[in-house]
Amino acid sequence: MAKKKRRAVPKDKKSGLPKKYLSGVKGGKRSELAGVLAQISALYRAGKRIPKSLLDRRMNLGKKKKGS
């Protein structure tokens, strides 16, 4: 019996990343977040250590500001 084909995940046109990881962020912050995610991904694939500063930057880019 043939395997069922999995549905393609919607990707962001500019970065090629799944939209899921960039949701809730607009404009320059969105492209910056995409760059940080690509950096983290490359380090992980190479088996290198991911610096905490990089993870913190990713968290702060995705956070909503207080009062808005």
PDBQT receptor file of N, H, CA, C and O in Angstrom, charges set to zero:
ATOM      1  N   MET A   1       0.835  -1.191   0.000  1.00  0.00    +0.000 N 
ATOM      2  CA  MET A   1       0.000   0.000   0.000  1.00  0.00    +0.000 C 
ATOM      3  C   MET A   1       0.880   1.255   0.000  1.00  0.00    +0.000 C 
ATOM      4  O   MET A   1       1.847   1.344   0.756  1.00  0.00    +0.000 OA
ATOM      5  N   ALA A   2       0.538   2.211  -0.847  1.00  0.00    +0.000 N 
ATOM      6  H   ALA A   2      -0.248   2.138  -1.462  1.00  0.00    +0.000 HD
ATOM      7  CA  ALA A   2       1.331   3.436  -0.971  1.00  0.00    +0.000 C 
ATOM      8  C   ALA A   2       1.121   4.338   0.240  1.00  0.00    +0.000 C 
ATOM      9  O   ALA A   2       0.035   4.385   0.817  1.00  0.00    +0.000 OA
ATOM     10  N   LYS A   3       2.197   5.063   0.619  1.00  0.00    +0.000 N 
ATOM     11  H   LYS A   3       3.080   5.025   0.150  1.00  0.00    +0.000 HD
ATOM     12  CA  LYS A   3       2.111   5.996   1.743  1.00  0.00    +0.000 C 
ATOM     13  C   LYS A   3       1.322   7.225   1.326  1.00  0.00    +0.000 C 
ATOM     14  O   LYS A   3       1.367   7.646   0.170  1.00  0.00    +0.000 OA
ATOM     15  N   LYS A   4       0.592   7.803   2.293  1.00  0.00    +0.000 N 
ATOM     16  H   LYS A   4       0.555   7.462   3.232  1.00  0.00    +0.000 HD
ATOM     17  CA  LYS A   4      -0.176   9.009   2.025  1.00  0.00    +0.000 C 
ATOM     18  C   LYS A   4       0.784  10.194   1.925  1.00  0.00    +0.000 C 
ATOM     19  O   LYS A   4       1.666  10.358   2.768  1.00  0.00    +0.000 OA
ATOM     20  N   LYS A   5       0.607  11.014   0.894  1.00  0.00    +0.000 N 
ATOM     21  H   LYS A   5      -0.110  10.880   0.210  1.00  0.00    +0.000 HD
ATOM     22  CA  LYS A   5       1.467  12.176   0.692  1.00  0.00    +0.000 C 
ATOM     23  C   LYS A   5       1.134  13.243   1.731  1.00  0.00    +0.000 C 
ATOM     24  O   LYS A   5      -0.034  13.555   1.965  1.00  0.00    +0.000 OA
ATOM     25  N   ARG A   6       2.187  13.804   2.355  1.00  0.00    +0.000 N 
ATOM     26  H   ARG A   6       3.136  13.551   2.165  1.00  0.00    +0.000 HD
ATOM     27  CA  ARG A   6       1.969  14.825   3.380  1.00  0.00    +0.000 C 
ATOM     28  C   ARG A   6       1.766  16.199   2.738  1.00  0.00    +0.000 C 
ATOM     29  O   ARG A   6       2.342  16.515   1.697  1.00  0.00    +0.000 OA
ATOM     30  N   ARG A   7       0.938  16.990   3.388  1.00  0.00    +0.000 N 
ATOM     31  H   ARG A   7       0.470  16.733   4.233  1.00  0.00    +0.000 HD
ATOM     32  CA  ARG A   7       0.607  18.320   2.904  1.00  0.00    +0.000 C 
ATOM     33  C   ARG A   7       1.828  19.236   3.028  1.00  0.00    +0.000 C 
ATOM     34  O   ARG A   7       2.539  19.197   4.032  1.00  0.00    +0.000 OA
ATOM     35  N   ALA A   8       2.065  20.051   2.011  1.00  0.00    +0.000 N 
ATOM     36  H   ALA A   8       1.488  20.083   1.195  1.00  0.00    +0.000 HD
ATOM     37  CA  ALA A   8       3.190  20.994   2.034  1.00  0.00    +0.000 C 
ATOM     38  C   ALA A   8       2.880  22.124   3.015  1.00  0.00    +0.000 C 
ATOM     39  O   ALA A   8       1.771  22.657   3.033  1.00  0.00    +0.000 OA
ATOM     40  N   VAL A   9       3.863  22.476   3.821  1.00  0.00    +0.000 N 
ATOM     41  H   VAL A   9       4.764  22.043   3.807  1.00  0.00    +0.000 HD
ATOM     42  CA  VAL A   9       3.699  23.539   4.815  1.00  0.00    +0.000 C 
ATOM     43  C   VAL A   9       3.808  24.894   4.119  1.00  0.00    +0.000 C 
ATOM     44  O   VAL A   9       4.709  25.089   3.304  1.00  0.00    +0.000 OA
ATOM     45  N   PRO A  10       2.898  25.848   4.427  1.00  0.00    +0.000 N 
ATOM     46  CA  PRO A  10       2.998  27.177   3.807  1.00  0.00    +0.000 C 
ATOM     47  C   PRO A  10       4.287  27.883   4.221  1.00  0.00    +0.000 C 
ATOM     48  O   PRO A  10       4.578  28.013   5.410  1.00  0.00    +0.000 OA
ATOM     49  N   LYS A  11       5.049  28.334   3.241  1.00  0.00    +0.000 N 
ATOM     50  H   LYS A  11       4.813  28.229   2.275  1.00  0.00    +0.000 HD
ATOM     51  CA  LYS A  11       6.345  28.954   3.509  1.00  0.00    +0.000 C 
ATOM     52  C   LYS A  11       6.304  30.456   3.210  1.00  0.00    +0.000 C 
ATOM     53  O   LYS A  11       5.510  30.920   2.392  1.00  0.00    +0.000 OA
ATOM     54  N   ASP A  12       7.170  31.193   3.884  1.00  0.00    +0.000 N 
ATOM     55  H   ASP A  12       7.815  30.816   4.548  1.00  0.00    +0.000 HD
ATOM     56  CA  ASP A  12       7.328  32.624   3.660  1.00  0.00    +0.000 C 
ATOM     57  C   ASP A  12       8.064  32.802   2.333  1.00  0.00    +0.000 C 
ATOM     58  O   ASP A  12       9.061  32.126   2.077  1.00  0.00    +0.000 OA
ATOM     59  N   LYS A  13       7.570  33.717   1.486  1.00  0.00    +0.000 N 
ATOM     60  H   LYS A  13       6.761  34.266   1.693  1.00  0.00    +0.000 HD
ATOM     61  CA  LYS A  13       8.169  33.873   0.147  1.00  0.00    +0.000 C 
ATOM     62  C   LYS A  13       9.614  34.351   0.194  1.00  0.00    +0.000 C 
ATOM     63  O   LYS A  13      10.462  33.846  -0.542  1.00  0.00    +0.000 OA
ATOM     64  N   LYS A  14       9.896  35.328   1.061  1.00  0.00    +0.000 N 
ATOM     65  H   LYS A  14       9.207  35.738   1.659  1.00  0.00    +0.000 HD
ATOM     66  CA  LYS A  14      11.222  35.936   1.101  1.00  0.00    +0.000 C 
ATOM     67  C   LYS A  14      12.299  35.028   1.689  1.00  0.00    +0.000 C 
ATOM     68  O   LYS A  14      13.374  34.871   1.110  1.00  0.00    +0.000 OA
ATOM     69  N   SER A  15      11.997  34.427   2.852  1.00  0.00    +0.000 N 
ATOM     70  H   SER A  15      11.124  34.554   3.322  1.00  0.00    +0.000 HD
ATOM     71  CA  SER A  15      13.025  33.666   3.566  1.00  0.00    +0.000 C 
ATOM     72  C   SER A  15      12.985  32.161   3.281  1.00  0.00    +0.000 C 
ATOM     73  O   SER A  15      13.990  31.468   3.442  1.00  0.00    +0.000 OA
ATOM     74  N   GLY A  16      11.826  31.662   2.858  1.00  0.00    +0.000 N 
ATOM     75  H   GLY A  16      11.010  32.224   2.727  1.00  0.00    +0.000 HD
ATOM     76  CA  GLY A  16      11.707  30.229   2.601  1.00  0.00    +0.000 C 
ATOM     77  C   GLY A  16      11.413  29.424   3.860  1.00  0.00    +0.000 C 
ATOM     78  O   GLY A  16      11.269  28.203   3.795  1.00  0.00    +0.000 OA
ATOM     79  N   LEU A  17      11.321  30.099   5.008  1.00  0.00    +0.000 N 
ATOM     80  H   LEU A  17      11.437  31.091   5.060  1.00  0.00    +0.000 HD
ATOM     81  CA  LEU A  17      11.006  29.426   6.272  1.00  0.00    +0.000 C 
ATOM     82  C   LEU A  17       9.503  29.213   6.388  1.00  0.00    +0.000 C 
ATOM     83  O   LEU A  17       8.730  29.965   5.795  1.00  0.00    +0.000 OA
ATOM     84  N   PRO A  18       9.070  28.195   7.144  1.00  0.00    +0.000 N 
ATOM     85  CA  PRO A  18       7.635  28.042   7.363  1.00  0.00    +0.000 C 
ATOM     86  C   PRO A  18       7.060  29.284   8.053  1.00  0.00    +0.000 C 
ATOM     87  O   PRO A  18       7.663  29.816   8.985  1.00  0.00    +0.000 OA
ATOM     88  N   LYS A  19       5.901  29.736   7.595  1.00  0.00    +0.000 N 
ATOM     89  H   LYS A  19       5.411  29.303   6.838  1.00  0.00    +0.000 HD
ATOM     90  CA  LYS A  19       5.266  30.949   8.107  1.00  0.00    +0.000 C 
ATOM     91  C   LYS A  19       5.009  30.870   9.610  1.00  0.00    +0.000 C 
ATOM     92  O   LYS A  19       4.990  31.885  10.305  1.00  0.00    +0.000 OA
ATOM     93  N   LYS A  20       4.815  29.665  10.089  1.00  0.00    +0.000 N 
ATOM     94  H   LYS A  20       4.830  28.840   9.524  1.00  0.00    +0.000 HD
ATOM     95  CA  LYS A  20       4.550  29.400  11.502  1.00  0.00    +0.000 C 
ATOM     96  C   LYS A  20       5.590  30.050  12.424  1.00  0.00    +0.000 C 
ATOM     97  O   LYS A  20       5.255  30.533  13.506  1.00  0.00    +0.000 OA
ATOM     98  N   TYR A  21       6.843  30.057  11.987  1.00  0.00    +0.000 N 
ATOM     99  H   TYR A  21       7.114  29.665  11.108  1.00  0.00    +0.000 HD
ATOM    100  CA  TYR A  21       7.925  30.582  12.830  1.00  0.00    +0.000 C 
ATOM    101  C   TYR A  21       8.047  32.100  12.764  1.00  0.00    +0.000 C 
ATOM    102  O   TYR A  21       8.783  32.692  13.553  1.00  0.00    +0.000 OA
ATOM    103  N   LEU A  22       7.343  32.732  11.843  1.00  0.00    +0.000 N 
ATOM    104  H   LEU A  22       6.746  32.250  11.202  1.00  0.00    +0.000 HD
ATOM    105  CA  LEU A  22       7.454  34.181  11.680  1.00  0.00    +0.000 C 
ATOM    106  C   LEU A  22       6.142  34.900  11.971  1.00  0.00    +0.000 C 
ATOM    107  O   LEU A  22       6.041  36.112  11.780  1.00  0.00    +0.000 OA
ATOM    108  N   SER A  23       5.138  34.157  12.433  1.00  0.00    +0.000 N 
ATOM    109  H   SER A  23       5.221  33.173  12.589  1.00  0.00    +0.000 HD
ATOM    110  CA  SER A  23       3.826  34.760  12.641  1.00  0.00    +0.000 C 
ATOM    111  C   SER A  23       3.863  35.794  13.754  1.00  0.00    +0.000 C 
ATOM    112  O   SER A  23       4.594  35.636  14.731  1.00  0.00    +0.000 OA
ATOM    113  N   GLY A  24       3.081  36.845  13.607  1.00  0.00    +0.000 N 
ATOM    114  H   GLY A  24       2.487  36.974  12.813  1.00  0.00    +0.000 HD
ATOM    115  CA  GLY A  24       2.983  37.891  14.609  1.00  0.00    +0.000 C 
ATOM    116  C   GLY A  24       4.084  38.934  14.539  1.00  0.00    +0.000 C 
ATOM    117  O   GLY A  24       4.150  39.824  15.387  1.00  0.00    +0.000 OA
ATOM    118  N   VAL A  25       4.957  38.833  13.528  1.00  0.00    +0.000 N 
ATOM    119  H   VAL A  25       4.903  38.110  12.839  1.00  0.00    +0.000 HD
ATOM    120  CA  VAL A  25       6.051  39.793  13.382  1.00  0.00    +0.000 C 
ATOM    121  C   VAL A  25       5.964  40.403  11.985  1.00  0.00    +0.000 C 
ATOM    122  O   VAL A  25       5.724  39.696  11.006  1.00  0.00    +0.000 OA
ATOM    123  N   LYS A  26       6.162  41.728  11.899  1.00  0.00    +0.000 N 
ATOM    124  H   LYS A  26       6.357  42.302  12.694  1.00  0.00    +0.000 HD
ATOM    125  CA  LYS A  26       6.053  42.402  10.608  1.00  0.00    +0.000 C 
ATOM    126  C   LYS A  26       7.332  43.117  10.219  1.00  0.00    +0.000 C 
ATOM    127  O   LYS A  26       8.155  43.448  11.073  1.00  0.00    +0.000 OA
ATOM    128  N   GLY A  27       7.490  43.350   8.950  1.00  0.00    +0.000 N 
ATOM    129  H   GLY A  27       6.822  43.081   8.257  1.00  0.00    +0.000 HD
ATOM    130  CA  GLY A  27       8.548  44.210   8.403  1.00  0.00    +0.000 C 
ATOM    131  C   GLY A  27       9.969  43.790   8.680  1.00  0.00    +0.000 C 
ATOM    132  O   GLY A  27      10.336  42.629   8.497  1.00  0.00    +0.000 OA
ATOM    133  N   GLY A  28      10.780  44.759   9.130  1.00  0.00    +0.000 N 
ATOM    134  H   GLY A  28      10.482  45.702   9.279  1.00  0.00    +0.000 HD
ATOM    135  CA  GLY A  28      12.203  44.545   9.354  1.00  0.00    +0.000 C 
ATOM    136  C   GLY A  28      12.476  43.515  10.428  1.00  0.00    +0.000 C 
ATOM    137  O   GLY A  28      13.446  42.760  10.355  1.00  0.00    +0.000 OA
ATOM    138  N   LYS A  29      11.600  43.492  11.437  1.00  0.00    +0.000 N 
ATOM    139  H   LYS A  29      10.813  44.105  11.497  1.00  0.00    +0.000 HD
ATOM    140  CA  LYS A  29      11.757  42.513  12.516  1.00  0.00    +0.000 C 
ATOM    141  C   LYS A  29      11.579  41.095  11.986  1.00  0.00    +0.000 C 
ATOM    142  O   LYS A  29      12.229  40.157  12.446  1.00  0.00    +0.000 OA
ATOM    143  N   ARG A  30      10.684  40.959  11.007  1.00  0.00    +0.000 N 
ATOM    144  H   ARG A  30      10.156  41.722  10.633  1.00  0.00    +0.000 HD
ATOM    145  CA  ARG A  30      10.394  39.650  10.425  1.00  0.00    +0.000 C 
ATOM    146  C   ARG A  30      11.620  39.098   9.694  1.00  0.00    +0.000 C 
ATOM    147  O   ARG A  30      11.969  37.927   9.843  1.00  0.00    +0.000 OA
ATOM    148  N   SER A  31      12.271  39.965   8.895  1.00  0.00    +0.000 N 
ATOM    149  H   SER A  31      11.987  40.916   8.774  1.00  0.00    +0.000 HD
ATOM    150  CA  SER A  31      13.454  39.521   8.162  1.00  0.00    +0.000 C 
ATOM    151  C   SER A  31      14.628  39.278   9.107  1.00  0.00    +0.000 C 
ATOM    152  O   SER A  31      15.456  38.399   8.865  1.00  0.00    +0.000 OA
ATOM    153  N   GLU A  32      14.698  40.070  10.197  1.00  0.00    +0.000 N 
ATOM    154  H   GLU A  32      14.026  40.784  10.394  1.00  0.00    +0.000 HD
ATOM    155  CA  GLU A  32      15.759  39.874  11.189  1.00  0.00    +0.000 C 
ATOM    156  C   GLU A  32      15.570  38.534  11.908  1.00  0.00    +0.000 C 
ATOM    157  O   GLU A  32      16.531  37.803  12.147  1.00  0.00    +0.000 OA
ATOM    158  N   LEU A  33      14.317  38.228  12.247  1.00  0.00    +0.000 N 
ATOM    159  H   LEU A  33      13.537  38.821  12.053  1.00  0.00    +0.000 HD
ATOM    160  CA  LEU A  33      13.991  36.967  12.910  1.00  0.00    +0.000 C 
ATOM    161  C   LEU A  33      14.317  35.787  11.994  1.00  0.00    +0.000 C 
ATOM    162  O   LEU A  33      14.834  34.768  12.450  1.00  0.00    +0.000 OA
ATOM    163  N   ALA A  34      14.014  35.927  10.712  1.00  0.00    +0.000 N 
ATOM    164  H   ALA A  34      13.594  36.755  10.341  1.00  0.00    +0.000 HD
ATOM    165  CA  ALA A  34      14.318  34.873   9.733  1.00  0.00    +0.000 C 
ATOM    166  C   ALA A  34      15.833  34.628   9.669  1.00  0.00    +0.000 C 
ATOM    167  O   ALA A  34      16.279  33.485   9.573  1.00  0.00    +0.000 OA
ATOM    168  N   GLY A  35      16.609  35.704   9.723  1.00  0.00    +0.000 N 
ATOM    169  H   GLY A  35      16.247  36.633   9.802  1.00  0.00    +0.000 HD
ATOM    170  CA  GLY A  35      18.070  35.586   9.704  1.00  0.00    +0.000 C 
ATOM    171  C   GLY A  35      18.602  34.886  10.939  1.00  0.00    +0.000 C 
ATOM    172  O   GLY A  35      19.502  34.051  10.848  1.00  0.00    +0.000 OA
ATOM    173  N   VAL A  36      18.044  35.225  12.096  1.00  0.00    +0.000 N 
ATOM    174  H   VAL A  36      17.313  35.903  12.170  1.00  0.00    +0.000 HD
ATOM    175  CA  VAL A  36      18.457  34.599  13.356  1.00  0.00    +0.000 C 
ATOM    176  C   VAL A  36      18.125  33.112  13.337  1.00  0.00    +0.000 C 
ATOM    177  O   VAL A  36      18.930  32.284  13.764  1.00  0.00    +0.000 OA
ATOM    178  N   LEU A  37      16.936  32.777  12.838  1.00  0.00    +0.000 N 
ATOM    179  H   LEU A  37      16.282  33.450  12.491  1.00  0.00    +0.000 HD
ATOM    180  CA  LEU A  37      16.527  31.372  12.756  1.00  0.00    +0.000 C 
ATOM    181  C   LEU A  37      17.435  30.580  11.820  1.00  0.00    +0.000 C 
ATOM    182  O   LEU A  37      17.768  29.429  12.103  1.00  0.00    +0.000 OA
ATOM    183  N   ALA A  38      17.836  31.196  10.704  1.00  0.00    +0.000 N 
ATOM    184  H   ALA A  38      17.565  32.130  10.475  1.00  0.00    +0.000 HD
ATOM    185  CA  ALA A  38      18.735  30.541   9.754  1.00  0.00    +0.000 C 
ATOM    186  C   ALA A  38      20.101  30.297  10.395  1.00  0.00    +0.000 C 
ATOM    187  O   ALA A  38      20.720  29.256  10.178  1.00  0.00    +0.000 OA
ATOM    188  N   GLN A  39      20.570  31.281  11.196  1.00  0.00    +0.000 N 
ATOM    189  H   GLN A  39      20.066  32.127  11.372  1.00  0.00    +0.000 HD
ATOM    190  CA  GLN A  39      21.857  31.156  11.897  1.00  0.00    +0.000 C 
ATOM    191  C   GLN A  39      21.812  30.007  12.893  1.00  0.00    +0.000 C 
ATOM    192  O   GLN A  39      22.723  29.180  12.942  1.00  0.00    +0.000 OA
ATOM    193  N   ILE A  40      20.741  29.959  13.691  1.00  0.00    +0.000 N 
ATOM    194  H   ILE A  40      20.000  30.630  13.651  1.00  0.00    +0.000 HD
ATOM    195  CA  ILE A  40      20.559  28.900  14.693  1.00  0.00    +0.000 C 
ATOM    196  C   ILE A  40      20.519  27.548  14.005  1.00  0.00    +0.000 C 
ATOM    197  O   ILE A  40      21.139  26.590  14.469  1.00  0.00    +0.000 OA
ATOM    198  N   SER A  41      19.796  27.470  12.908  1.00  0.00    +0.000 N 
ATOM    199  H   SER A  41      19.293  28.247  12.531  1.00  0.00    +0.000 HD
ATOM    200  CA  SER A  41      19.647  26.225  12.157  1.00  0.00    +0.000 C 
ATOM    201  C   SER A  41      20.989  25.717  11.626  1.00  0.00    +0.000 C 
ATOM    202  O   SER A  41      21.292  24.526  11.704  1.00  0.00    +0.000 OA
ATOM    203  N   ALA A  42      21.781  26.641  11.088  1.00  0.00    +0.000 N 
ATOM    204  H   ALA A  42      21.534  27.608  11.024  1.00  0.00    +0.000 HD
ATOM    205  CA  ALA A  42      23.088  26.269  10.536  1.00  0.00    +0.000 C 
ATOM    206  C   ALA A  42      24.021  25.755  11.635  1.00  0.00    +0.000 C 
ATOM    207  O   ALA A  42      24.733  24.770  11.439  1.00  0.00    +0.000 OA
ATOM    208  N   LEU A  43      24.016  26.423  12.789  1.00  0.00    +0.000 N 
ATOM    209  H   LEU A  43      23.438  27.223  12.948  1.00  0.00    +0.000 HD
ATOM    210  CA  LEU A  43      24.853  25.997  13.920  1.00  0.00    +0.000 C 
ATOM    211  C   LEU A  43      24.425  24.614  14.407  1.00  0.00    +0.000 C 
ATOM    212  O   LEU A  43      25.264  23.753  14.669  1.00  0.00    +0.000 OA
ATOM    213  N   TYR A  44      23.118  24.411  14.526  1.00  0.00    +0.000 N 
ATOM    214  H   TYR A  44      22.436  25.110  14.313  1.00  0.00    +0.000 HD
ATOM    215  CA  TYR A  44      22.581  23.137  15.003  1.00  0.00    +0.000 C 
ATOM    216  C   TYR A  44      22.962  21.998  14.060  1.00  0.00    +0.000 C 
ATOM    217  O   TYR A  44      23.376  20.924  14.496  1.00  0.00    +0.000 OA
ATOM    218  N   ARG A  45      22.814  22.255  12.754  1.00  0.00    +0.000 N 
ATOM    219  H   ARG A  45      22.478  23.127  12.400  1.00  0.00    +0.000 HD
ATOM    220  CA  ARG A  45      23.149  21.229  11.755  1.00  0.00    +0.000 C 
ATOM    221  C   ARG A  45      24.622  20.871  11.774  1.00  0.00    +0.000 C 
ATOM    222  O   ARG A  45      25.001  19.730  11.510  1.00  0.00    +0.000 OA
ATOM    223  N   ALA A  46      25.460  21.871  12.094  1.00  0.00    +0.000 N 
ATOM    224  H   ALA A  46      25.152  22.798  12.308  1.00  0.00    +0.000 HD
ATOM    225  CA  ALA A  46      26.907  21.641  12.144  1.00  0.00    +0.000 C 
ATOM    226  C   ALA A  46      27.326  20.999  13.468  1.00  0.00    +0.000 C 
ATOM    227  O   ALA A  46      28.487  20.631  13.644  1.00  0.00    +0.000 OA
ATOM    228  N   GLY A  47      26.381  20.868  14.393  1.00  0.00    +0.000 N 
ATOM    229  H   GLY A  47      25.438  21.168  14.250  1.00  0.00    +0.000 HD
ATOM    230  CA  GLY A  47      26.677  20.248  15.684  1.00  0.00    +0.000 C 
ATOM    231  C   GLY A  47      27.414  21.185  16.628  1.00  0.00    +0.000 C 
ATOM    232  O   GLY A  47      28.057  20.742  17.580  1.00  0.00    +0.000 OA
ATOM    233  N   LYS A  48      27.315  22.480  16.360  1.00  0.00    +0.000 N 
ATOM    234  H   LYS A  48      26.792  22.839  15.587  1.00  0.00    +0.000 HD
ATOM    235  CA  LYS A  48      28.000  23.470  17.197  1.00  0.00    +0.000 C 
ATOM    236  C   LYS A  48      27.079  23.971  18.310  1.00  0.00    +0.000 C 
ATOM    237  O   LYS A  48      25.873  23.727  18.305  1.00  0.00    +0.000 OA
ATOM    238  N   ARG A  49      27.685  24.676  19.261  1.00  0.00    +0.000 N 
ATOM    239  H   ARG A  49      28.665  24.875  19.265  1.00  0.00    +0.000 HD
ATOM    240  CA  ARG A  49      26.949  25.228  20.392  1.00  0.00    +0.000 C 
ATOM    241  C   ARG A  49      26.205  26.484  19.934  1.00  0.00    +0.000 C 
ATOM    242  O   ARG A  49      26.756  27.316  19.213  1.00  0.00    +0.000 OA
ATOM    243  N   ILE A  50      24.944  26.607  20.364  1.00  0.00    +0.000 N 
ATOM    244  H   ILE A  50      24.497  25.931  20.950  1.00  0.00    +0.000 HD
ATOM    245  CA  ILE A  50      24.157  27.786  20.015  1.00  0.00    +0.000 C 
ATOM    246  C   ILE A  50      24.257  28.768  21.186  1.00  0.00    +0.000 C 
ATOM    247  O   ILE A  50      23.816  28.452  22.291  1.00  0.00    +0.000 OA
ATOM    248  N   PRO A  51      24.833  29.958  20.957  1.00  0.00    +0.000 N 
ATOM    249  CA  PRO A  51      24.998  30.914  22.045  1.00  0.00    +0.000 C 
ATOM    250  C   PRO A  51      23.662  31.399  22.613  1.00  0.00    +0.000 C 
ATOM    251  O   PRO A  51      22.684  31.568  21.885  1.00  0.00    +0.000 OA
ATOM    252  N   LYS A  52      23.646  31.615  23.922  1.00  0.00    +0.000 N 
ATOM    253  H   LYS A  52      24.440  31.477  24.513  1.00  0.00    +0.000 HD
ATOM    254  CA  LYS A  52      22.424  32.067  24.597  1.00  0.00    +0.000 C 
ATOM    255  C   LYS A  52      21.975  33.422  24.052  1.00  0.00    +0.000 C 
ATOM    256  O   LYS A  52      20.779  33.711  24.001  1.00  0.00    +0.000 OA
ATOM    257  N   SER A  53      22.940  34.251  23.644  1.00  0.00    +0.000 N 
ATOM    258  H   SER A  53      23.912  34.016  23.685  1.00  0.00    +0.000 HD
ATOM    259  CA  SER A  53      22.603  35.572  23.111  1.00  0.00    +0.000 C 
ATOM    260  C   SER A  53      21.744  35.460  21.851  1.00  0.00    +0.000 C 
ATOM    261  O   SER A  53      20.855  36.279  21.620  1.00  0.00    +0.000 OA
ATOM    262  N   LEU A  54      22.020  34.437  21.043  1.00  0.00    +0.000 N 
ATOM    263  H   LEU A  54      22.743  33.772  21.231  1.00  0.00    +0.000 HD
ATOM    264  CA  LEU A  54      21.264  34.205  19.810  1.00  0.00    +0.000 C 
ATOM    265  C   LEU A  54      19.835  33.766  20.144  1.00  0.00    +0.000 C 
ATOM    266  O   LEU A  54      18.877  34.212  19.514  1.00  0.00    +0.000 OA
ATOM    267  N   LEU A  55      19.706  32.893  21.136  1.00  0.00    +0.000 N 
ATOM    268  H   LEU A  55      20.484  32.530  21.648  1.00  0.00    +0.000 HD
ATOM    269  CA  LEU A  55      18.388  32.428  21.564  1.00  0.00    +0.000 C 
ATOM    270  C   LEU A  55      17.589  33.571  22.184  1.00  0.00    +0.000 C 
ATOM    271  O   LEU A  55      16.382  33.681  21.967  1.00  0.00    +0.000 OA
ATOM    272  N   ASP A  56      18.269  34.425  22.960  1.00  0.00    +0.000 N 
ATOM    273  H   ASP A  56      19.249  34.336  23.136  1.00  0.00    +0.000 HD
ATOM    274  CA  ASP A  56      17.604  35.578  23.571  1.00  0.00    +0.000 C 
ATOM    275  C   ASP A  56      17.110  36.553  22.509  1.00  0.00    +0.000 C 
ATOM    276  O   ASP A  56      16.024  37.122  22.623  1.00  0.00    +0.000 OA
ATOM    277  N   ARG A  57      17.933  36.737  21.467  1.00  0.00    +0.000 N 
ATOM    278  H   ARG A  57      18.816  36.275  21.374  1.00  0.00    +0.000 HD
ATOM    279  CA  ARG A  57      17.569  37.638  20.372  1.00  0.00    +0.000 C 
ATOM    280  C   ARG A  57      16.322  37.131  19.666  1.00  0.00    +0.000 C 
ATOM    281  O   ARG A  57      15.444  37.913  19.299  1.00  0.00    +0.000 OA
ATOM    282  N   ARG A  58      16.249  35.822  19.479  1.00  0.00    +0.000 N 
ATOM    283  H   ARG A  58      16.962  35.188  19.777  1.00  0.00    +0.000 HD
ATOM    284  CA  ARG A  58      15.071  35.223  18.836  1.00  0.00    +0.000 C 
ATOM    285  C   ARG A  58      13.828  35.446  19.692  1.00  0.00    +0.000 C 
ATOM    286  O   ARG A  58      12.765  35.793  19.177  1.00  0.00    +0.000 OA
ATOM    287  N   MET A  59      13.969  35.245  21.001  1.00  0.00    +0.000 N 
ATOM    288  H   MET A  59      14.833  34.964  21.419  1.00  0.00    +0.000 HD
ATOM    289  CA  MET A  59      12.833  35.427  21.914  1.00  0.00    +0.000 C 
ATOM    290  C   MET A  59      12.350  36.879  21.906  1.00  0.00    +0.000 C 
ATOM    291  O   MET A  59      11.147  37.134  21.859  1.00  0.00    +0.000 OA
ATOM    292  N   ASN A  60      13.289  37.831  21.951  1.00  0.00    +0.000 N 
ATOM    293  H   ASN A  60      14.266  37.625  21.990  1.00  0.00    +0.000 HD
ATOM    294  CA  ASN A  60      12.930  39.241  22.005  1.00  0.00    +0.000 C 
ATOM    295  C   ASN A  60      12.300  39.735  20.711  1.00  0.00    +0.000 C 
ATOM    296  O   ASN A  60      11.449  40.625  20.742  1.00  0.00    +0.000 OA
ATOM    297  N   LEU A  61      12.695  39.182  19.592  1.00  0.00    +0.000 N 
ATOM    298  H   LEU A  61      13.386  38.459  19.567  1.00  0.00    +0.000 HD
ATOM    299  CA  LEU A  61      12.115  39.582  18.308  1.00  0.00    +0.000 C 
ATOM    300  C   LEU A  61      10.671  39.130  18.194  1.00  0.00    +0.000 C 
ATOM    301  O   LEU A  61       9.858  39.794  17.552  1.00  0.00    +0.000 OA
ATOM    302  N   GLY A  62      10.354  38.013  18.807  1.00  0.00    +0.000 N 
ATOM    303  H   GLY A  62      11.015  37.473  19.329  1.00  0.00    +0.000 HD
ATOM    304  CA  GLY A  62       9.002  37.464  18.724  1.00  0.00    +0.000 C 
ATOM    305  C   GLY A  62       8.053  37.984  19.791  1.00  0.00    +0.000 C 
ATOM    306  O   GLY A  62       6.844  37.766  19.713  1.00  0.00    +0.000 OA
ATOM    307  N   LYS A  63       8.604  38.676  20.795  1.00  0.00    +0.000 N 
ATOM    308  H   LYS A  63       9.586  38.854  20.858  1.00  0.00    +0.000 HD
ATOM    309  CA  LYS A  63       7.784  39.153  21.911  1.00  0.00    +0.000 C 
ATOM    310  C   LYS A  63       6.982  40.390  21.549  1.00  0.00    +0.000 C 
ATOM    311  O   LYS A  63       7.407  41.224  20.750  1.00  0.00    +0.000 OA
ATOM    312  N   LYS A  64       5.800  40.484  22.165  1.00  0.00    +0.000 N 
ATOM    313  H   LYS A  64       5.454  39.807  22.814  1.00  0.00    +0.000 HD
ATOM    314  CA  LYS A  64       4.988  41.682  21.994  1.00  0.00    +0.000 C 
ATOM    315  C   LYS A  64       5.443  42.695  23.037  1.00  0.00    +0.000 C 
ATOM    316  O   LYS A  64       5.785  42.318  24.159  1.00  0.00    +0.000 OA
ATOM    317  N   LYS A  65       5.452  43.957  22.683  1.00  0.00    +0.000 N 
ATOM    318  H   LYS A  65       5.175  44.262  21.772  1.00  0.00    +0.000 HD
ATOM    319  CA  LYS A  65       5.855  45.015  23.604  1.00  0.00    +0.000 C 
ATOM    320  C   LYS A  65       4.711  45.315  24.573  1.00  0.00    +0.000 C 
ATOM    321  O   LYS A  65       3.537  45.210  24.216  1.00  0.00    +0.000 OA
ATOM    322  N   LYS A  66       5.066  45.686  25.791  1.00  0.00    +0.000 N 
ATOM    323  H   LYS A  66       6.019  45.771  26.081  1.00  0.00    +0.000 HD
ATOM    324  CA  LYS A  66       4.042  46.020  26.796  1.00  0.00    +0.000 C 
ATOM    325  C   LYS A  66       3.280  47.266  26.389  1.00  0.00    +0.000 C 
ATOM    326  O   LYS A  66       3.854  48.209  25.846  1.00  0.00    +0.000 OA
ATOM    327  N   GLY A  67       1.983  47.261  26.657  1.00  0.00    +0.000 N 
ATOM    328  H   GLY A  67       1.517  46.494  27.098  1.00  0.00    +0.000 HD
ATOM    329  CA  GLY A  67       1.149  48.423  26.379  1.00  0.00    +0.000 C 
ATOM    330  C   GLY A  67       0.573  48.457  24.978  1.00  0.00    +0.000 C 
ATOM    331  O   GLY A  67      -0.208  49.352  24.655  1.00  0.00    +0.000 OA
ATOM    332  N   SER A  68       0.943  47.502  24.142  1.00  0.00    +0.000 N 
ATOM    333  H   SER A  68       1.578  46.776  24.404  1.00  0.00    +0.000 HD
ATOM    334  CA  SER A  68       0.359  47.498  22.790  1.00  0.00    +0.000 C 
ATOM    335  C   SER A  68      -0.431  46.255  22.523  1.00  0.00    +0.000 C 
ATOM    336  O   SER A  68      -0.985  46.097  21.435  1.00  0.00    +0.000 OA
TER     337      SER A  68
